[in-house]
């Protein structure tokens, strides 16, 4: 269907159909492990823009250029082309930040974080993906949390996991530890703790006789 759309776009001289067709076909190629083919399609989209607005009529869930650059970055990283992958990922993130577009931001954070992770740059991967998770939790982007979560877990694995250098995905999580994780994911906002810890039990009234 994607290839047929590109044929139709060329025959009809329909730029927006060609742009959207290349984008979604590029995603399919990437998920099939055909990274070079995916990069070729997505590069065409990036070259089509080159600082210009996308063709009139393009409808994508995020910023067209940013989405194409994000998925291009991820595909390039799978090919080991990390320098251009980082460049395209950072461009995608800057475009999303400029537009303050939540979907595009989450997509760019995931792509750039995965580029760093595939390059074995654990520190950069954790930094980018934690920022993405913070955004998703604040914006309540549940679908994106399930997407960035595994990538962030892998980045933590690269970073060494626990303080003793181990990675313990099945280890019990304490209440304090989970609270610490949520506080960090929320951006460590300032707060004033209560003077007395609140009781978790409600008072039970004694029936009068």
DRENPA-477413 format. One record per residue: residue number from 1; x, y, z of N, C-alpha, C in turn; residue in three letters. Coordinates in pm, whole numbers, padded with zeros to 5 digits. Each point is the difference from the previous one (the first is absolute). Layout:
<recs>
REC  nr   n_c1   n_c2   n_c3  ca_c1  ca_c2  ca_c3   c_c1   c_c2   c_c3 rest
REC NUM      X      Y      Z      X      Y      Z      X      Y      Z  ALA
...
</recs>
This chain:
<recs>
REC  nr   n_c1   n_c2   n_c3  ca_c1  ca_c2  ca_c3   c_c1   c_c2   c_c3 rest
REC   1  00083 -00120  00000 -00083  00120  00000  00087  00126  00000  UNK
REC   2  00107 -00003  00081  00089  00116  00005  00068  00025 -00132  UNK
REC   3  00049 -00106 -00063  00066  00015 -00130 -00100  00045 -00106  UNK
REC   4 -00122 -00052  00007 -00104  00041 -00096 -00031  00148  00017  UNK
REC   5  00001  00048  00125 -00026  00142  00026  00108  00086 -00062  UNK
REC   6  00125 -00045  00005  00110  00077 -00059 -00011  00003 -00152  UNK
REC   7 -00042 -00112 -00058 -00020 -00004 -00145 -00110  00098 -00040  UNK
REC   8 -00109 -00002  00075 -00111  00092 -00029  00042  00145  00018  UNK
REC   9  00079  00027  00106  00044  00136  00026  00085  00052 -00115  UNK
REC  10  00087 -00087 -00053  00085  00041 -00112 -00084  00023 -00125  UNK
REC  11 -00095 -00089 -00025 -00084  00012 -00121 -00087  00124  00006  UNK
REC  12 -00047  00034  00119 -00090  00114  00016  00073  00130  00033  UNK
REC  13  00132 -00011  00016  00079  00116  00043 -00061  00061  00126  UNK
REC  14 -00013 -00088  00104 -00069  00036  00124  00102  00000  00114  UNK
REC  15  00064  00113  00031  00107  00004  00100 -00041 -00048  00139  UNK
REC  16 -00119  00039  00045 -00039 -00038  00136 -00022 -00150  00012  UNK
REC  17 -00058 -00062 -00102 -00018 -00145  00001  00134 -00070  00000  UNK
REC  18  00094  00054 -00078  00134 -00059 -00002  00069  00012  00135  UNK
REC  19 -00014  00115  00066  00064  00022  00130 -00055 -00098  00104  UNK
REC  20 -00132 -00007  00010 -00063 -00089  00098  00031 -00146 -00034  UNK
REC  21 -00005 -00034 -00128  00029 -00137 -00040  00142 -00042  00035  UNK
REC  22  00097  00088 -00023  00139 -00032  00035  00017 -00013  00150  UNK
REC  23 -00070  00086  00075  00013 -00008  00146 -00049 -00134  00053  UNK
REC  24 -00121 -00039 -00034 -00055 -00123  00056  00068 -00125 -00057  UNK
REC  25  00041  00005 -00127  00074 -00112 -00055  00137 -00011  00066  UNK
REC  26  00058  00116  00033  00127 -00002  00073 -00014 -00065  00136  UNK
REC  27 -00112  00027  00070 -00024 -00064  00129 -00013 -00151 -00015  UNK
REC  28 -00072 -00042 -00103 -00017 -00144 -00023  00135 -00065 -00026  UNK
REC  29  00081  00063 -00086  00133 -00054 -00030  00085 -00009  00127  UNK
REC  30 -00009  00102  00083  00079 -00001  00123 -00041 -00114  00093  UNK
REC  31 -00131 -00020  00016 -00048 -00107  00087  00030 -00139 -00057  UNK
REC  32  00016 -00008 -00129  00036 -00127 -00063  00150 -00024  00002  UNK
REC  33  00075  00093  00055  00144 -00014  00005  00070  00042 -00127  UNK
REC  34 -00072  00063 -00091  00058  00046 -00126  00044  00146  00018  UNK
REC  35  00104  00016  00080  00039  00134  00046  00051  00089 -00112  UNK
REC  36  00076 -00056 -00094  00053  00082 -00108 -00113  00051 -00090  UNK
REC  37 -00097 -00087 -00028 -00114  00042 -00081 -00082  00106  00073  UNK
REC  38 -00016 -00019  00132 -00073  00098  00080  00071  00135 -00002  UNK
REC  39  00132 -00003  00018  00077  00125  00001 -00009  00071 -00135  UNK
REC  40  00000 -00077 -00107 -00008  00059 -00134 -00133  00076 -00017  UNK
REC  41 -00109 -00060  00042 -00131  00063 -00013 -00011  00126  00087  UNK
REC  42  00045 -00012  00124 -00013  00111  00094  00095  00114 -00036  UNK
REC  43  00114 -00033 -00056  00092  00104 -00046 -00064  00084 -00110  UNK
REC  44 -00078 -00065 -00086 -00067  00074 -00106 -00096  00103  00059  UNK
REC  45 -00070 -00038  00107 -00090  00096  00065  00079  00118  00057  UNK
REC  46  00110 -00031  00067  00082  00106  00061  00054  00092 -00109  UNK
REC  47  00046 -00058 -00110  00052  00080 -00110 -00109  00084 -00064  UNK
REC  48 -00121 -00053 -00004 -00113  00075 -00059 -00026  00128  00077  UNK
REC  49  00017 -00007  00132 -00026  00118  00083  00117  00098 -00009  UNK
REC  50  00117 -00041  00049  00121  00083 -00007 -00030  00145  00039  UNK
REC  51 -00064  00014  00116 -00032  00133  00051 -00133  00055 -00048  UNK
REC  52 -00064 -00068 -00094 -00128  00047 -00052 -00115 -00068  00074  UNK
REC  53 -00119  00052 -00018 -00119 -00060  00060 -00033 -00130 -00072  UNK
REC  54 -00064 -00095  00068 -00040 -00124 -00068 -00104  00029 -00107  UNK
REC  55 -00016 -00089 -00096 -00100  00021 -00105 -00139  00023  00059  UNK
REC  56 -00076  00083 -00062 -00136  00027  00047 -00081 -00129 -00003  UNK
REC  57 -00076 -00022  00108 -00084 -00118  00006  00060 -00116  00077  UNK
REC  58  00125  00013  00047  00063 -00107  00079 -00067 -00006  00137  UNK
REC  59 -00047 -00118  00038 -00064 -00020  00129  00069 -00116  00072  UNK
REC  60  00075  00033  00104  00067 -00099  00082 -00030  00033  00146  UNK
REC  61  00018 -00095  00093 -00033  00026  00141  00094  00098  00069  UNK
REC  62  00108  00037 -00067  00095  00095  00058  00056  00090 -00107  UNK
REC  63  00110  00068  00032  00065  00089 -00094  00061 -00084 -00112  UNK
REC  64 -00041  00019 -00124  00045 -00089 -00109  00151 -00013 -00012  UNK
REC  65  00071  00113  00001  00145 -00007 -00012  00064 -00065  00121  UNK
REC  66 -00048  00035  00118  00055 -00057  00122 -00019 -00150  00009  UNK
REC  67 -00120 -00047 -00036 -00025 -00143  00003  00090 -00074 -00099  UNK
REC  68  00016  00054 -00119  00085 -00064 -00100  00145 -00005  00048  UNK
REC  69  00046  00108  00063  00138  00003  00051  00019 -00097  00116  UNK
REC  70 -00100 -00010  00087  00010 -00090  00115  00013 -00146 -00046  UNK
REC  71 -00085 -00040 -00093  00006 -00139 -00047  00121 -00024 -00088  UNK
REC  72  00046  00102 -00070  00124 -00011 -00075  00117 -00021  00096  UNK
REC  73  00002  00075  00109  00107 -00013  00099  00007 -00142  00055  UNK
REC  74 -00115 -00056  00034 -00006 -00136  00055  00048 -00102 -00102  UNK
REC  75 -00041  00016 -00125  00043 -00093 -00105  00150  00009 -00023  UNK
REC  76  00054  00122  00000  00144  00018 -00019  00079 -00064  00112  UNK
REC  77 -00050  00011  00122  00070 -00062  00113  00007 -00151 -00015  UNK
REC  78 -00107 -00060 -00051  00001 -00144 -00022  00105 -00040 -00104  UNK
REC  79  00035  00094 -00088  00102 -00025 -00102  00140  00036  00049  UNK
REC  80  00009  00052  00123  00129  00040  00054  00044  00138 -00042  UNK
REC  81 -00089  00076 -00064  00033  00135 -00046 -00041  00100  00109  UNK
REC  82  00077 -00001  00108 -00042  00071  00121  00013  00152 -00010  UNK
REC  83  00100  00049 -00070  00018  00146 -00006 -00121  00067 -00064  UNK
REC  84 -00042 -00051 -00115 -00117  00059 -00064 -00126 -00032  00080  UNK
REC  85 -00002 -00118  00063 -00115 -00036  00082 -00021  00098  00114  UNK
REC  86  00108  00035  00070 -00010  00098  00109 -00043  00136 -00055  UNK
REC  87  00059  00039 -00113 -00034  00129 -00061 -00149  00008 -00032  UNK
REC  88 -00052 -00103 -00068 -00142  00001 -00037 -00089 -00008  00124  UNK
REC  89  00040 -00077  00099 -00079 -00010  00121 -00007  00132  00075  UNK
REC  90  00113  00070  00006  00001  00131  00067 -00082  00102 -00078  UNK
REC  91  00005 -00008 -00133 -00083  00091 -00081 -00148 -00026  00026  UNK
REC  92 -00037 -00127  00007 -00140 -00034  00028 -00044  00055  00135  UNK
REC  93  00089 -00015  00100 -00034  00048  00134 -00012  00152  00003  UNK
REC  94  00090  00070 -00067 -00006  00147 -00003 -00128  00048 -00067  UNK
REC  95 -00041 -00066 -00108 -00124  00041 -00068 -00121 -00023  00090  UNK
REC  96  00000 -00113  00071 -00112 -00030  00090 -00005  00097  00116  UNK
REC  97  00118  00035  00053  00006  00096  00111 -00049  00138 -00046  UNK
REC  98  00040  00040 -00120 -00041  00131 -00051 -00152  00008 -00016  UNK
REC  99 -00061 -00111 -00040 -00145 -00002 -00019 -00074 -00037  00127  UNK
REC 100  00074 -00049  00102 -00062 -00045  00125 -00110 -00103 -00028  UNK
REC 101  00033 -00097 -00086 -00097 -00101 -00043  00030 -00130  00074  UNK
REC 102 -00090 -00041  00090  00026 -00112  00091  00030 -00131 -00075  UNK
REC 103 -00082 -00034 -00100  00021 -00125 -00074  00137  00001 -00067  UNK
REC 104  00033  00110 -00067  00129  00009 -00069  00116 -00003  00099  UNK
REC 105 -00018  00062  00117  00104 -00003  00102  00026 -00143  00048  UNK
REC 106 -00107 -00072  00031  00016 -00138  00047  00068 -00085 -00106  UNK
REC 107 -00039  00018 -00125  00059 -00077 -00109  00148  00032 -00014  UNK
REC 108  00036  00128  00009  00139  00040 -00013  00085 -00047  00116  UNK
REC 109 -00054  00010  00122  00073 -00050  00117  00030 -00149 -00015  UNK
REC 110 -00101 -00077 -00041  00021 -00144 -00016  00106 -00029 -00106  UNK
REC 111 -00012  00067 -00115  00093 -00027 -00110  00143  00037  00039  UNK
REC 112  00020  00120  00054  00135  00044  00035  00056 -00085  00113  UNK
REC 113 -00084 -00034  00098  00046 -00086  00109  00044 -00136 -00052  UNK
REC 114 -00074 -00056 -00095  00036 -00129 -00056  00127  00008 -00083  UNK
REC 115  00022  00112 -00068  00124  00019 -00074  00119 -00006  00096  UNK
REC 116 -00011  00073  00111  00108 -00001  00099  00019 -00140  00060  UNK
REC 117 -00110 -00067  00027  00010 -00134  00058  00068 -00097 -00096  UNK
REC 118 -00036  00007 -00128  00063 -00088 -00098  00147  00034 -00019  UNK
REC 119  00037  00123  00030  00141  00041 -00007  00073 -00034  00130  UNK
REC 120 -00072 -00060  00095  00055 -00036  00131  00040  00123  00082  UNK
REC 121 -00066  00112 -00025  00022  00122  00079 -00109  00003  00108  UNK
REC 122  00024 -00074  00107 -00103 -00019  00101 -00042  00130  00067  UNK
REC 123  00096  00086  00033 -00033  00124  00068 -00093  00088 -00081  UNK
REC 124  00033  00017 -00128 -00085  00084 -00086 -00136 -00064 -00021  UNK
REC 125 -00003 -00132 -00015 -00127 -00070 -00020 -00092  00016  00121  UNK
REC 126  00056 -00019  00119 -00081  00013  00122 -00052  00142  00013  UNK
REC 127  00086  00100 -00027 -00042  00140  00013 -00117  00032 -00093  UNK
REC 128  00012 -00039 -00126 -00104  00032 -00097 -00129 -00075  00031  UNK
REC 129  00012 -00129  00029 -00120 -00081  00023 -00069  00036  00132  UNK
REC 130  00076  00040  00101 -00063  00046  00124 -00078  00128 -00024  UNK
REC 131  00054  00089 -00083 -00075  00122 -00035 -00127 -00035 -00075  UNK
REC 132  00009 -00100 -00086 -00119 -00045 -00071 -00104 -00059  00093  UNK
REC 133  00044 -00080  00097 -00093 -00059  00096 -00065  00107  00087  UNK
REC 134  00078  00101  00038 -00056  00109  00080 -00110  00071 -00078  UNK
REC 135  00026  00028 -00127 -00102  00062 -00085 -00125 -00086 -00007  UNK
REC 136  00018 -00129 -00023 -00116 -00089 -00018 -00082 -00012  00128  UNK
REC 137  00066 -00001  00114 -00073 -00010  00125 -00075  00130  00029  UNK
REC 138  00062  00113 -00031 -00068  00128  00024 -00118  00020 -00093  UNK
REC 139  00017 -00045 -00127 -00106  00016 -00099 -00098 -00118 -00001  UNK
REC 140  00027 -00099  00085 -00083 -00121  00008 -00010 -00070 -00136  UNK
REC 141  00115 -00016 -00064  00007 -00068 -00129  00028 -00149  00026  UNK
REC 142 -00105 -00071  00038  00015 -00139  00042  00064 -00088 -00105  UNK
REC 143 -00040  00015 -00125  00056 -00084 -00106  00150  00024 -00015  UNK
REC 144  00041  00124  00012  00143  00030 -00014  00079 -00049  00120  UNK
REC 145 -00060 -00004  00118  00069 -00053  00117  00037 -00145 -00023  UNK
REC 146 -00093 -00077 -00059  00029 -00142 -00026  00104 -00015 -00111  UNK
REC 147  00021  00103 -00079  00099 -00007 -00107  00138  00043  00050  UNK
REC 148  00005  00110  00077  00128  00048  00049  00051 -00083  00118  UNK
REC 149 -00093 -00061  00076  00040 -00076  00117  00103 -00109 -00029  UNK
REC 150 -00027 -00090 -00095  00099 -00105 -00030  00133  00057 -00049  UNK
REC 151 -00005  00108 -00079  00124  00061 -00047  00080  00057  00117  UNK
REC 152 -00069  00063  00094  00069  00054  00118  00056 -00113  00086  UNK
REC 153 -00076 -00110  00012  00051 -00115  00075  00129 -00053 -00061  UNK
REC 154  00004 -00007 -00133  00122 -00047 -00068  00115  00097  00024  UNK
REC 155 -00031  00131  00000  00104  00099  00026  00055 -00014  00141  UNK
REC 156 -00089 -00027  00096  00046 -00024  00137  00090 -00123  00005  UNK
REC 157 -00035 -00102 -00077  00083 -00120 -00006  00140  00035 -00051  UNK
REC 158  00007  00082 -00105  00129  00041 -00053  00079  00080  00103  UNK
REC 159 -00072  00079  00081  00064  00085  00099  00049 -00077  00121  UNK
REC 160 -00037 -00127  00011  00049 -00081  00110 -00103 -00039  00102  UNK
REC 161 -00124  00048 -00016 -00107 -00042  00091  00018  00054  00139  UNK
REC 162  00010 -00089  00098  00009  00037  00140  00141  00053  00034  UNK
REC 163  00012  00054  00118  00127  00058  00042  00114 -00102 -00001  UNK
REC 164 -00032 -00126  00020  00104 -00104  00000  00031 -00049 -00140  UNK
REC 165 -00059  00066 -00102  00030 -00035 -00137 -00086 -00111 -00056  UNK
REC 166 -00100 -00046  00076 -00086 -00107 -00048 -00130  00056 -00053  UNK
REC 167 -00068 -00082 -00076 -00132  00037 -00053 -00099 -00103  00052  UNK
REC 168 -00102  00045  00072 -00090 -00092  00069 -00145  00029 -00037  UNK
REC 169 -00042 -00040 -00119 -00137  00032 -00044 -00108 -00068  00080  UNK
REC 170  00033 -00112  00069 -00101 -00072  00078  00012  00026  00149  UNK
REC 171  00091  00090  00038  00017  00028  00143 -00121  00075  00054  UNK
REC 172 -00039 -00029  00127 -00113  00073  00060  00030  00150  00006  UNK
REC 173 -00102  00079 -00021  00014  00145  00006 -00066  00049  00128  UNK
REC 174  00078  00071  00081 -00056  00052  00125 -00091  00118 -00029  UNK
REC 175 -00085  00029  00098 -00089  00114 -00015  00079  00129 -00015  UNK
REC 176  00109  00011  00080  00082  00120 -00007  00071  00010 -00135  UNK
REC 177  00046 -00115 -00051  00069  00000 -00128 -00090  00042 -00114  UNK
REC 178 -00125 -00050  00001 -00092  00036 -00107 -00039  00147  00011  UNK
REC 179 -00017  00048  00124 -00030  00142  00018  00114  00087 -00052  UNK
REC 180  00124 -00046  00022  00115  00074 -00049  00002  00004 -00152  UNK
REC 181 -00037 -00113 -00063 -00006 -00005 -00146 -00104  00099 -00054  UNK
REC 182 -00118  00001  00059 -00106  00090 -00046  00040  00146  00021  UNK
REC 183  00066  00028  00113  00044  00137  00027  00101  00046 -00105  UNK
REC 184  00094 -00087 -00035  00098  00034 -00103 -00064  00016 -00135  UNK
REC 185 -00095 -00090 -00033 -00066  00007 -00131 -00084  00126 -00013  UNK
REC 186 -00047  00054  00114 -00080  00122 -00001  00085  00126 -00007  UNK
REC 187  00132 -00018 -00006  00088  00117 -00010  00045  00055  00134  UNK
REC 188 -00016 -00079  00108  00041  00039  00135 -00055  00137  00039  UNK
REC 189 -00133  00014  00001 -00059  00129  00037  00022  00030  00147  UNK
REC 190  00006  00129  00034  00016  00039  00140 -00130 -00023  00076  UNK
REC 191  00013 -00039  00124 -00118 -00021  00084  00042  00009  00146  UNK
REC 192 -00098  00023  00086  00024  00005  00144 -00062 -00122  00065  UNK
REC 193  00081 -00090  00055 -00056 -00121  00061 -00081  00035  00124  UNK
REC 194 -00102 -00079  00032 -00081  00027  00118  00080 -00019  00128  UNK
REC 195 -00037  00075  00104  00070 -00013  00128 -00019 -00137  00061  UNK
REC 196 -00119 -00056 -00016 -00031 -00131  00053 -00044 -00089 -00115  UNK
REC 197  00053 -00122 -00010 -00046 -00090 -00106 -00147 -00031  00017  UNK
REC 198 -00074  00008 -00111 -00143 -00027  00008 -00024 -00149  00016  UNK
REC 199 -00103 -00034  00077 -00034 -00141  00020 -00070 -00054 -00123  UNK
REC 200  00029 -00124 -00031 -00065 -00062 -00115 -00133 -00066  00041  UNK
REC 201 -00029  00006  00130 -00125 -00060  00047 -00100  00109  00037  UNK
REC 202 -00122 -00019 -00042 -00103  00097  00036 -00050 -00029  00140  UNK
REC 203 -00040  00105  00068 -00052 -00019  00135 -00131 -00074 -00004  UNK
REC 204 -00017 -00090  00094 -00123 -00078  00009 -00082  00054  00117  UNK
REC 205 -00118  00048 -00029 -00084  00056  00107 -00054 -00111  00089  UNK
REC 206 -00001  00028  00129 -00055 -00096  00096 -00148  00022  00013  UNK
REC 207 -00080 -00100 -00028 -00145  00020  00009 -00041  00040  00141  UNK
REC 208 -00094  00093  00010 -00049  00041  00132 -00099 -00102  00049  UNK
REC 209 -00003 -00016  00131 -00093 -00097  00059 -00105  00072  00081  UNK
</recs>
